[in-house]
């Protein structure tokens, strides 16, 4: 079976500072997209870097399975990093989160330091690869 795992890093440019920002789709600008495709024995990874939004809300256009509700069914709450910790999953790049990713992107845009972009891409790649680990851990959890 062919399975794809996708993680998107965004920067929020809108005015909301409360939970309304999550519904303010027009003001979330995509910065990095990471995709891992597992097809039998083949395991490939792609990193599109996108500075402007795609103009579509992906979850309304494409069939997908969101792991968040799967976590909630197992009484696991919080962001990806929190759930990973609760499941005992370990990361190579600890101490980074979505806020770090947004700040790193903004700093990269200001000074064009390729080291920052490399760090952001590595962070996004680890997010994508952790999705498979999360899926397997959820399947094994009662």
C-alpha positions in Angstrom: 0.0 0.0 0.0 1.2 3.5 -0.8 1.1 5.9 2.1 2.1 9.6 2.2 2.9 11.7 5.3 2.7 15.4 5.1 3.8 18.2 7.4 3.4 21.9 6.6 5.2 24.8 8.3 3.4 28.1 8.2 3.8 31.7 9.3 0.8 33.6 10.6 0.5 37.1 9.3 -3.0 38.0 10.5 -4.1 40.2 13.4 -5.7 37.5 15.7 -3.8 36.5 18.8 -6.4 34.1 20.2 -7.9 30.8 18.9 -9.5 32.6 16.0 -6.2 32.6 14.2 -6.6 28.8 13.5 -9.7 29.6 11.4 -8.1 32.6 9.6 -6.8 30.5 6.7 -6.1 33.4 4.4 -3.4 34.7 6.8 -1.4 31.5 7.2 1.3 31.5 4.6 3.1 28.3 3.8 6.8 28.3 4.2 7.9 24.6 4.0 6.1 21.4 2.9 7.6 18.0 3.7 6.3 14.8 2.2 7.3 11.3 2.9 6.0 8.5 0.6 6.2 4.9 1.6 5.4 2.5 -1.3 6.3 -1.1 -0.5 10.0 -1.1 0.1 10.5 2.4 -1.4 10.7 5.2 1.2 11.2 8.7 -0.3 11.2 12.2 1.0 10.6 15.6 -0.7 10.9 19.1 0.6 9.1 21.7 -1.4 9.9 25.2 -0.1 7.1 27.6 -0.7 7.1 31.3 0.2 3.5 32.0 -0.8 0.3 30.1 0.0 -1.2 27.6 -2.3 -4.5 29.3 -2.5 -6.4 26.2 -1.2 -7.3 24.7 2.1 -5.8 21.3 1.7 -8.1 19.4 4.1 -11.1 20.5 2.1 -9.6 19.4 -1.3 -7.9 16.1 -0.5 -8.9 12.9 1.2 -6.7 12.4 4.3 -6.5 10.9 7.7 -5.7 13.4 10.4 -3.8 11.8 13.3 -5.1 14.3 15.9 -8.6 12.7 16.3 -6.8 9.3 16.5 -4.8 10.7 19.4 -7.9 12.1 21.1 -9.6 8.7 20.9 -6.6 7.4 23.0 -6.8 10.3 25.4 -3.7 12.0 24.1 -3.9 15.7 23.9 -1.6 18.6 22.9 0.6 19.2 19.9 2.7 16.7 18.1 5.7 17.1 20.4 3.5 16.6 23.6 1.9 13.5 22.2 5.3 12.1 21.2 6.5 12.6 24.7 3.5 10.9 26.2 4.1 7.9 23.9 7.8 7.8 24.8 8.9 8.7 21.2 12.3 10.4 21.0 13.4 13.1 18.6 16.9 13.9 17.3 16.1 17.6 17.2 14.6 18.3 20.6 13.6 21.7 22.0 12.1 23.0 18.7 8.4 23.6 18.0 6.1 25.5 15.7 6.9 28.8 17.3 10.6 28.2 16.8 9.8 27.3 13.1 7.9 30.5 12.6 10.6 32.6 14.2 13.3 30.8 12.2 11.5 31.4 9.0 11.0 35.1 9.8 14.7 35.5 10.6 15.7 33.6 7.5 13.6 36.0 5.4 15.3 39.0 7.0 18.9 37.9 6.7 18.9 35.1 4.1 21.1 32.9 6.2 21.0 29.5 4.5 21.9 27.8 7.8 18.6 28.8 9.2 16.7 27.4 6.2 18.7 24.2 6.6 17.6 24.0 10.3 14.0 24.6 9.4 14.0 22.0 6.7 15.6 19.4 9.1 12.9 20.3 11.7 10.1 19.8 9.1 11.6 16.5 7.9 11.7 15.2 11.4 8.1 16.2 11.9 7.1 14.2 8.8 9.1 11.1 9.8 7.7 11.3 13.3 4.1 11.0 11.9 4.8 7.4 10.9 6.2 6.7 14.3 3.2 8.3 15.9 0.8 6.2 13.7 2.5 3.0 14.6 2.6 3.9 18.4 -1.2 4.7 18.2 -1.9 1.4 16.6 -0.1 -0.4 19.4 -1.8 1.6 22.2 -4.9 0.1 23.9 
